[in-house]
């Protein structure tokens, strides 16, 4: 990377601008957030006797945007402290500060004249060589740079973030004909390696890639709903996870995005295209009426759905009245449930002749042909189009992957029967006998391009475990986990049980992995590429054994789990845990004893056993306590009771971090542990951590005794819980759990300050766990969590 971004500026402090500034702060880049100067005072400002000249009035827009960042859900900041990296200002008084910014991002209103005026000002203050970009979602990037200097134009490009910037992976980078290739290359690398995005290069066309195809797909769906007389709820029941799309499906997505935003994006294409395409982008009349009524979706309280009490009603597009929500139920939908995975489900559905099959075919087929027609116009290759849809719209399969899944020849046959035009290049490709857009040979993926297959370009930091297994790198496998060689003397222990829940099969594989690595490898990464790192121990198995009074079985599993965790901790080779997504209960317990944790920025970590009527049983209480003790400076007097209180509170309240950085604030991670911004680079980063520990001559920790607060400390721990019980905040059973937990953390009935052995603490933990498993109320909580997915308060 030739450029280096030490400081950035964001111009425009709306939801998007402030979100981008927050994301920069999350990765440690200080950002200046500027907005226009208000032209009149608010009532509040008048009451305070302020004038239009007062700095707090002049910075009102950007300052109130910063306050909103702390309240927004989902949170744009990974930890609240990051707010200190953002400085609020305005576009009149603070433009001189642009001269020390390395990247200036424009996020003002979508109006070409306004943007050009902003760039004219920017040009006066920016330093030569600094990058300027626009976060436009559809205005021509070429047109914005007209009339600017050569240095400006060569460092100018579009960088289209998706909302919310912290969570959505897609970043579309749009160069102009003047943009220097080095700048484009830098932006792609910086976007992936530092901002943690999936970067796709797009061409300067209306709405670029994802919004062009996504909007087209949504509008085709609305038109087919009207044509086929389906209801809003029926469409949403089949256009979500069933076909590998987000839970919000079609209309719930529109409610979240906001109808005004959506119509703006649709009109943007409508005004710039002709013929059949123009017809699709003409927003249906009923949606224009909704717009007039201000029914914009979530932000206005009603849209395609209206929540009344507990009930959610759907809009009838004919009458514009709300009615009971319906779901589509057909034989094909029942059949598709037998299929494993989205590819199988899609194939079953689109060729079935019932209502669901017809609807899905009618909305999927046009999107496939449309994407193929736009190849070369919006992007240079099919990979960019597929990635844009997956990263920007949360599709599990992009359009060309979908087409492969339903079968190219069969679908083209059906398209021709229906008179749907198949793009020339696709028809020619099939005539040559080429029947798929992608192929995978021995774990190397390639795609069809101009008559031949080319290898899919992958960032070297992306380690794909599935592909490695196809390449013969599997060391050993059982039903719950695999050990895979990821090169350079490092192995990965991958969980793949349902929900990655920990059972005996995973525990056996942990033991095998540590032994194997101690003999033949430099170190071990515990990580996987499932939906979540690990949601905890196998609760169903524990409950079943508990209901059968199989104390011996449960005792054995807990012992094995505890011993496996000690084995991880005292392994002579470094073990690095790589958590991401939900890392709960047993998932957190696997990370705590590791030599190093490399967490994803989106890691939701916590010991949540109390929610199912238990306490951690795999050593989590002890390890979190030790982690707190180790974070205190050596040789300085500290209050042992305060440490015990903090650990007790974290576990008793089942606190879960909302990010990797917050897991550090909760002491699940220490200062040396790392956080990866790009989840796709997590295993690579963890592997680098193993190699670095190995090179520094890693030695296993020495077993030490642990000081505890004992009997007197136990009483202190319980004070809070008892007063909460008396005031009715927690139930009798909650208090019982709190007592068991307090006893474990206090180290049982010993004097304050006694130093005890780790095994002694594990035994206390196991006894408490087993006594709670036997409790009927705990079993009811487990049952409720398994059936309803929510904690029960009893």
N, C-alpha and C positions, 0 to 999 in steps of 0.2 A: 504494500500500500504506500503510494507516494505521498498522498495527503495525510494530514493528521488532524483529527477534529478535537481540539481542546475546549472549544466553546462554541455554542450555537445560538442563533436567534430565531424566534418564531414570531411571524407578523400576523396577528389575528388571534384573539383569545377566546373564540367560540368553543363549542364542545370539542371540535376536531383539533384546533390549534392548541388548546390547553392540554388535550390528551397526548399530543405529540411531544409537547414540552415535558409532560409527566414521564413519558416513556424515555426521553433523553435523560431526565433526572434519575430514573431507575437504573440506567446503565452507567451513571456517574458523570454524565456530561452536563456542566452548568449551562443553563439556557436563559436567554433574555426573552421575556414575553411582552410584546408591544401591541397596543391597540389604538384606535382613534381617540381623540380628545372629545369629551362630551360637549354639546352646545348649550345644554341647560341644566340647572341644578335640580336634584330630587328634593322632595319635601323634607326629607331627613337632613340633607345638606344645608337647606335654608335654615332649618331649626338650629343647626349648630353654628350658624353665622358664617358659613364658608362662602367663598366666591369661586368663579370659574378659573381663577388664577392659582387656587390652592393645589399643591401637588396631589393631595389625596383625591381631589375631584378629577384632576387631569388624568390620573392613573386608575380612575374608577373601574373601567371595564376589565383591565387585566388583573386588578386586585380582587375584584369580586369573582373572577374566574378561578383564582388561586383558592379562595375560600370554598368554592363549589367542589374543587378537586378532593377536598377532605370528606365531603358528604356523598359524593357520587357512588352508585352501586352498579355494576361491580367496580371496586376501587381502582382508579387509574394509577395510583402510586403503590409500589410494593411495600413500602413502610412510610409512615407519615413524615418522618425526618427528611425524606427526599425533597420535600417541599422547599427546604432551605437552599436547594440548588437552583431554584427558579426565581428570577428577579423580575418584578412587574415594572412596566414603564409605558410610555406612549410614543406615538409615531411623529411627534413634533419635537419634544425635548430630548429624546434619547437616541436619535438616529446616529449621532457621532459614535455611540458605543458599538455600532456595527463594524467599526474599523478593527476591533480585535476579535471578530467572529470568523470562524473557519467555514461555517455552513449557515446560510440564511434561508429559512423555509417560509414561503409565503402561503398563508391560509386565510386570505380575506374573502369577501363575498365573490360568488361566481359571476363576475362581470368583467369582460375583457378590458374596458376602458379604465375601470378602477385598478385592476391589476397592473396595467401598463404605467399608470401614474405612480403606483407604489414602487415599481422597478426603476422608474426614473429617479426617485428619491434614493433608493438603495444604491444606485450607481454612483451617486455623489459621495457616499460614505464608505462603501465596502473597500476592503484592501484587495489589490490585484491577486488573482489566483484563488480567491475564496470561492466556494461552490455556492450557487444560488439555485434553489429549486422551487417548483410550485406544487402544492398538494391538490391541484384541480382534479375534479372527477370527470371533466369532459370538455373544457375549453382548450382550443388548439395551443399546444406548447410552442410551436413555431411562431404563431401570431403574437404571443406575449413578448417574445424576445426581439421583435422588429424594432429597428431604430436604436438598439443598444450597441455599445462598443464591441470591438472584436474580443477583448478579454472577457467581457461579460458573457457574450454569446457562447464562447467556447467552454465556459464553466457553468452553463445553464442547462437544466433538464427538468423533466417532470418526475416527482416522487410521490406517487399516489398511495397513501396509507389507507388501510381499511379501518372502520370504526367498530369497537374501541381499539386504539393503536396498541395498547399493552397486550390485548388478547388475540387479535386477529393476525394471522401469520403473513398474509399477502402484502408485499410491497411491489407495486408496478413501477418500473423505472422506464421513463420515456425520453429518449434522447431526441434532439433536433438534428437537422443536417449539419449544424455548426458545432454541435457538442464534440469536444475532444474525446477520442476513444479511451484515453487514459482515465478521464473523469468517469466515463460510463463503467469501465472496469473497476475503478475504485469504489463507486457507489454500489456495485453489485457485491463486491467483497465485504465492504463495510456493512451493507444491509444484512448480509447473512451472518458474518462472524461477530459483529459488534451489536447491531440492533436486534439480532436474533430472528430475522425475518426469512420468509421464503421469497426470493426475488425473481421476478419474471420481467424480461425485457419486452416492452410493448411498443407498438407503432402509434404515431400521433393521429389517431382516428377517434370519432365520437365515442366517449365512455371507455376507451381502451379495450381491455379483454374481458375481465370478469363481469363488469357491470353491463357490457354490451350483450353478452350471452345470458347472464343471469336475468336481466330485465326482459329479454326476449322470451326466455323460458317462463317467467312469471306471467307475462301478458298472454302467451299462448294458453297457459293453464286457465286463466280467467275466461278467455274466449271459449275454450272447450267446455268449461263449467256451464256457461250460458247456453251454448249450443246443445249440450247433452242434458240440460236440466238437472245437474247435480247441485247439492247444497255446499256451502262453505265448509261445514264440518266434514262432509263426505270426502271432499277433495283433500282436506288436511289429513284425514285418516289414512290415505294411501300415498301421500307425497312426502312423507317424513322418513323415519328410520327404516321403514319397510323397503324403500328403494335406495337406502344409503344416503339420505339427506338429513339435515338437522331435525330435532324434535319439533321445532317451530314450523316445519313443513312450508306451506305456501302463504296462507293468510295471516297466520300468527307472526310470520316473518315480516309481512307488510305492516302489521300493527306495531311491531317493534321498531322498524326502520322509520315509520311515519309516512302517511300517504302523500303529504306535501313533498317530501324529499324524493319519494319514488316517482311521482308524476313529473317532477323537475328533471330527473335523470331520463325518463322515457321521452319527454318532449325534446330533450337535447339531441336524441338520435332522430326522432320524428322530423325535426327541422332540417336534417342534413342528409336524408336518404330518399329514395323514390320507390315507386311501384309497390310490389307485394310487401316488401319489408316495411314501407311507410304505413301500410294498413295495420300491420301487427302493432306498431308503436303508437297507434292512435288509441289513447286510453278510453275504455268503454264508458258510456254515458253515465251509468249508475255511480261510477267512481268519481266522476266530475261532480255529481250531485253531493256525494259524501264530502268532497273537498269544500263545496260551498257551505255545507252545514257545519264545517269544522270538525267532522268525525275523522280525526287523523290517526287514531290508534291509541297506543298506550299513553302517549303524552297528553292526549285530550280526554282520556277516560273512556272513550269508545271508538270503535272502528269496525272491522269485520266481526269483532266479538265485543260483547258487553258483559261485564261481571255484575251480577245482581246477588248480593249476599254471597252464598257459597256457590251459586249456580253460574255457569258460563253460557250465555246465549249467543246464537249465531245470527248474522244479518241475512235477511232474505233479499237478494239483489233485485227481485222483481218489485217487491212492495216497499222496500227500505224499512221493514219492521224487523224487530228481533224475535227469534223463536227458539225453541228447544234445539240443542245441538245434536246433529245426527252423525252416525258413522256408517261407512259403507261395509256391508257384509255380503260376500259372494263366495261361491265354491272355489274359485281360483285363489282367493285370499287364504282360505283354509289350507289348500294344497301347498301354497308357497311356504306355509309354516314348517312343512316337513323338510324344506330345503335348508342346507347349511350355507350361511354366508349370503351376501348381497347378490353376487353374480348368479347363483342358482335361483334365488327368488325372482330376480328380474327376468331371467329367461322363461321361467314358468309363467309369470304374469303377462308379459307383453304379447305372448302368442295365444293367450286364452281368449275365448270368445265372449266372456261375460262382461258385465258393466265395468268392473274394476280393470279388467284386461284392456278393454277398449279405451277407457279414459287414459290409462298409462301409456298405451301405444300412441294415442293421439297427441299426448303432450311430450313424449320422449323423442319420437321419430323426427319431428320438425327441428328439434334442438340439435340433433345429430347432423342433419343435412346442413343446417344453418352454420354450425361450427366448421364443417368441412368447406362450405362455400367461402368462409371468411379467412381460411388459411392463406397466408401471404399478405392479406390486407391488414389484419390486426396483430398478427405475430408470424414469426418465420417458421415455426415448427409446431407439431401437434403436442409436444411435451409441454410447451409454454402454456398452451390453451388448457390442457388437462390440469396442470399445476395451479393455474390461476383460479379455476373453479373449485379445486379442492381446498386451497388455502384461503380464498376470499369468501366462498359461500359454504364451506364446510361439507362439500360433496365427498362421499367416500370414493367414488369413481368419477373421473373427468369424462367428457363426452366421448372421446375416442376409446377410452377404457370401457365405457358402457357399451359402445358399439361392438367391441371385441367380445364382451360378456354375453350379448344376446345373439352373437353369430352374424358375421358380415354377410355371407351369401344368403342365408335364410331371410334376414331383415331386408336386404335389397330386393329380393323377390317380392316380399310383401309391399314394399314401398312402390315398386313398379306397378303392381296390381292396382294400387290405390291412386296411381297417377302422381305420386310425390316425386319431384325431380331429384335425382341423385347426382351430386356434383361430378363433373366429367372425370376429374383425377381419381376419384374413388372407383367409378365404374371401370376405368382403364386398368386400375390396379387389380381389381378382381378378375377382369378378363385375362390378365397375365397369369392368373392362378395364385396370386398372393391373397391370402384370406384372413390376415390379421394386421392391425396397425402396429402391434408390439409383439416381440418375441423374447423369450427368456431361455438362454442356453447355458446350462451349468452355472446359474447364478449371475450371468451377465445379461443385462437388459438392453435391447436395442429397439429402435422405432423406424417406421417407414418414412422415407424422405426422398422425393425426386427419383423414384424408380429403384431405390435401394434401401437397405437397412443401415442405420448408423447407431453407434453406441450412445445410450443416454448419458449425458454429462452429469456427473455427480460431484458435489463438493467433497474433497478428500476427507473432510471432518465428519462425513456422514458414514457411520458404520452400520450396515444393514444385516442384522443377525439371521434373518430368513435367507438372504442370499448367501451368507457365509456357510450356512448348513447345506445349501444346495452345492456349494463348492467343496463339500467333504470336510469341513472343519469341526464337525461334531465330535466331542471326546466321549461323552456318555449321556444317556437320556433315560428318564423314567416318566411316569404319567404326570408328575407335577413340575419337573424342572429338567433343564439341559445344561451341560457344561460345554462351552464352545471356545475354540482357540481363535483369538482375534489378532494374532500375530505379535511379533516383537517380544515373545515370551510372556504374554498376558492372556489369561482365560477369563471368560464371562460366565457367571452362574445366572441362568435365565429362568425365571418362574413362568410357567404357562398353565397353571391349574385354572379352573373357573374363577374369575375375579382375582387371580393370583393369590387366592387364600392359602394360608400355610397349613399343611397337613403333614403326616408322617413321611410321605414321599419327598416333600421339599426338604424336610429335616435330614433325611438320609442323604440327599444330594448335597446338602451343605457340608455334612461330614466328609463325604467322598471328595468334594471339591477342595476343601482345605488340605486334606492329605495329599491329593494329586498335585496341587500347586506347591506344597512344601517340598515335594520331591523333584518336580520337573519344570516349574515356572517361576517367573520373577514376582508374580503377584496375581491377585484375583479382583475382578470387578463384580459386584452383585448388582445386576441391572437387567432391564428387559424393555421390550417395545410394545407392551400391551396398552390398554386404555389407561390404567393406573398402575403405579409401582406395586402396591399390595394393600388390600383393604382390611388385612388382619388375619387372625387365625380362622380355621374352618369352623365357624360357629355351629353349623348344622350338625357336624360330627360331634362336637362337644355336647350339644343339647341332647342328641340322641343317646349318647352314653350316659348322660346325667339322668335322663328319664328312665333308663334301664338300671339305674343305681350301679353303674359300672365304675365305681371310684378307682379301682385298680387301673383300669384302662386310661382314665383321664390323668391320674397321677403319673403314669408312665410317659404319656405324651408330653406333659408339662416338664417332667425331668429331662426328657430327651431334648426338648426345645431349649431349656436353660443350658444344658451341657453344650449344645451346638453353638450357642451364643458365646460361651466362654472360649470355645475352640476358635471362633472367629476373632475374638479379642486377643487371645494369646498366640495366634498363628505366627510362626517365625517369618512368614512372608507377608507383606502389606495387603490388607483387604480394604478395598474402597467401595463404599455403597453409593449407588447412583439413583436416588429417589426422584420421583416426579409425580404430578397429579396427586391422587389420594394415597397417602402413606400413613395408614392408620393402625393403631393397636400393634399387632405383631409386625406389621410393616415398618413401624417406627422402631420397634424393638430390634429388628435386624440391622438397622442403621446405627443405633447408639453405640454398640461395641466396636464398630469398624475403626480401622486406623485413621481413616479420612472419609469425610462425606462430601461428595460432589453432587449438589442438589440442583434440580432444574429451577429456573426463576418461578415457575408455577408449581410449587410443591406445597401440598396441604397436609401438614404433618402434625400428628398428635396422638396421645395415648387416650383412647376414647372408651376403654372397657367399662367405665362406670355407667355409660349409657345403656349397656346390656346387663347391668346388675353385677358386674364383676370388677376385679382390679387387674392390672397387667400381671401376667404370670410368667413371661419369658425373660425376666431380668430387667424389664423396663424401668421399674421403680428405682432399683439400685443404680442402674446405669445413668439415668437422668440426674440422680442425686450426685453421683461421682462427677458427672460432666459439669454440674454447678460448682462442685468443690474445686475441680481442676481449673475453672475459669478465674478463680481468685488468685491474686498475686501472692507469690511465695514470701514467707517470713513476716507477713503483716497480720496482726491480730484481726480475726473476723468473728462475727456472731454466727455460730453454728445453727442456732435456732432460726435465724432469718433464712438460711439456706433451706432448712427443712420446711419452713412455712411456704416458701416459694414453690418448692417441688410438690408439696402436698396440694397446694392451690391449683397448680397447672394440671395435675392428674385428676383431682376431685371435680374440677369444673370442666373436664374433658376439653381443654383448650386446643384448638386446631389453628395452625398458622395459615394466613391467607396468601403466603408467598414464601419462597426460599429465604428471602431476607428476614422475614418475620420469624421463620423457624430459628434463625440465628438469635433474634431478640428473645425468643423463648428458651434459649440455651439447648435446643436440640442439635444445633450446629455450633461449633466454637469458632474462634477468629481465624484459625488456619483453614477451616473447611471452605469449599468453593461453591459458587452459584453460577450455573451456565444459563445465559440468556436464550440461546437457541437450543430448544429441546432435542433437535435432530443431532446436535453435536455432543449430547450428554455422555454417551458411552466413550466417545473419542476423548473428551476432557477427563473422564474418570481414568481411562487408560493412561493418559499423560501423567496423572497424579500417581498412579502405581509406579510408572517408570521413574518419576522424580524421587519418590520415596526409596525405591530400589537403589538408585544411583547415589543417594546420600547415605547408603549403608544402613537400611532399616533394621532396627532391633525390636523384638517384641517387648511390650511393657512388662515391668516387674510386678508380680502380685504383691499388693500392699494391703494392710488392714485399713478399715474405713471408720473414722470417728462418727459417732451417732449421738442424738440428743437424749435417747433413753426414756425412762419413765416420766421424769419431770417434763421433758419436751413433748411427750405424748399428750399430756394434759393441756399444754398450750395449744397444740395443733387442734385439739377437739373443741376449744372454746368457741371458735367461729361457727363450726358446724352445729353445735348445740344451740346457739342463739338463733341460727337460721331455722332450725327445727321448731323452736319455741314460737317463732313469729310466723310459722306456717309456710316458709319458703321451700323447705324440703320435707319429704315424707319420712315416716318411721324407718322404712327400708333404706332410704338414702343415708340416714344417720348410721344405720348398721354398717353399710358399705364404708362410710367415712371412718368409722372406728377401726375397721380392719385395715384400711389404707394407712391410717395414722400410726397404727402399731408397727406396720412394715417399715414405714419411713423413719420412725423413731428408733427402730432397732430393738423393739421388744422391751422386756423388763430388766434393763441394765441401768447403772448410774450414768448421768450426763457426761458426755465426753469419752465414754468407753470406746476403745478401738476394737472392731469386730471383723471377722473374716467374711469374705464375699459369699462363701457357701452358706454361712449362717443366715445371711440376709436372703439368699435364694430360698432357703428352707422356709423362712417366715412367709415369704411371698407365696410359695407354693401351697402352704397350709391354708393361708387366707383365701387363695383362689379356690381351692377345693371346698372349703366350708361354704363359700358363696354359691358355687355351682349347685350344691345340694339344696339351696333355698328355693322354695316354690316360687317366690316372687321374682327371683333372678331368672328362673326358667321361663316365667311368663314374659319377662322383658326380652329374653333371647328370642322366644317364639314370635313376639310382636315385631321385633327388628327383622327377622327372616321373612315374615309374611308381608308386613306393611312397609318395611324399609325406613321406619321412623322409631325413635325411642319412646318407650311407654313410661309414664310417670305413675307408679303404683306404691 
